[in-house]
């Protein structure tokens, strides 16, 4: 119970703030994205040269507030995929709006994921 309380406090105090400037093991985070790249046919993806020119690893580190490795891998992959389908973009926007309008939703899900990943 004490661990749960500490985890909740950590989640509430860090919510909405930029992530710490931690060192990342990008090699483990990139595995899902590399898999998707190797197995996708129709997806438009940012090529490695453009990715490096835009310093996207730095962008990833700046916006990554994911609490699980699954979330980090998914976010990293999303940044590589070019999305132009209006339906998917609208769907993402609705989810983002829902989560930001009610921070309690984000924190409850974050807490559940953190407990699950342990």
C-alpha positions in Angstrom: 0.0 0.0 0.0 2.8 2.4 0.8 4.3 1.8 -2.6 1.0 2.6 -4.3 0.8 5.9 -2.4 4.3 6.8 -3.4 3.6 6.0 -7.0 0.4 8.0 -7.1 2.2 11.0 -5.5 4.9 10.7 -8.1 2.4 10.6 -11.0 0.4 13.6 -9.7 3.5 15.7 -9.1 5.0 15.1 -12.5 1.7 15.4 -14.5 1.8 18.2 -17.1 5.5 18.9 -16.6 8.2 18.3 -19.2 10.2 15.1 -18.7 13.5 15.0 -16.9 16.6 15.1 -19.2 17.3 11.5 -18.7 19.6 9.3 -20.8 17.6 6.9 -22.9 18.5 3.5 -24.1 17.1 4.2 -27.6 18.2 0.8 -28.8 15.5 -0.9 -26.8 12.9 1.7 -27.5 13.4 1.5 -31.3 12.8 -2.2 -31.6 9.1 -1.9 -32.3 9.6 0.8 -34.9 12.2 -1.2 -36.7 9.9 -4.2 -36.7 7.0 -2.1 -38.1 9.4 -0.7 -40.8 10.5 -4.1 -41.9 6.9 -5.5 -42.0 4.9 -2.6 -43.4 4.2 -2.3 -47.1 1.9 0.7 -47.5 3.0 3.0 -44.6 4.7 6.2 -45.2 7.6 6.6 -42.9 10.2 9.2 -42.2 13.5 7.9 -43.5 16.6 7.8 -41.3 18.4 10.7 -43.0 15.4 13.0 -42.6 15.0 11.7 -39.0 18.6 12.6 -38.2 18.5 16.0 -40.0 15.4 17.0 -37.9 17.1 15.7 -34.7 14.0 13.7 -34.0 15.6 11.7 -31.2 15.9 14.9 -29.3 12.2 15.7 -30.0 11.3 12.2 -28.8 13.3 12.7 -25.6 11.6 16.1 -25.0 8.0 14.9 -25.4 8.3 11.4 -24.0 6.4 11.3 -20.7 5.5 7.7 -21.1 5.6 5.6 -18.0 6.0 2.2 -19.7 8.3 0.8 -22.2 5.3 -0.1 -24.4 4.2 3.5 -24.4 7.7 4.7 -25.3 8.0 2.2 -28.2 4.6 3.2 -29.5 5.4 6.9 -29.3 8.7 6.5 -31.0 7.0 4.5 -33.8 4.2 7.1 -34.2 6.9 9.8 -34.7 8.3 7.7 -37.6 5.0 7.1 -39.3 3.5 9.9 -41.5 -0.2 10.0 -40.9 -2.4 11.9 -43.4 -5.7 9.9 -43.1 -8.2 12.4 -41.7 -10.1 9.8 -39.8 -7.1 8.5 -37.9 -5.9 12.1 -37.1 -9.3 13.0 -35.8 -9.5 9.9 -33.7 -6.1 10.7 -32.2 -7.2 14.3 -31.5 -10.3 13.2 -29.7 -8.3 10.9 -27.5 -5.8 13.6 -26.7 -8.6 16.1 -25.9 -10.3 13.5 -23.6 -7.1 12.9 -21.7 -6.2 16.5 -21.3 -9.7 17.7 -20.3 -9.8 15.2 -17.5 -6.3 14.7 -16.0 -7.8 12.2 -13.6 -8.3 9.8 -16.5 -4.6 10.0 -17.5 -3.4 9.5 -13.9 -5.7 6.5 -13.3 -4.6 4.8 -16.4 -0.9 5.7 -15.7 -1.2 4.2 -12.3 -2.7 1.0 -13.6 0.0 0.6 -16.3 2.8 1.3 -13.8 1.5 -1.4 -11.5 1.0 -3.8 -14.4 4.5 -3.4 -15.8 6.2 -4.2 -12.5 
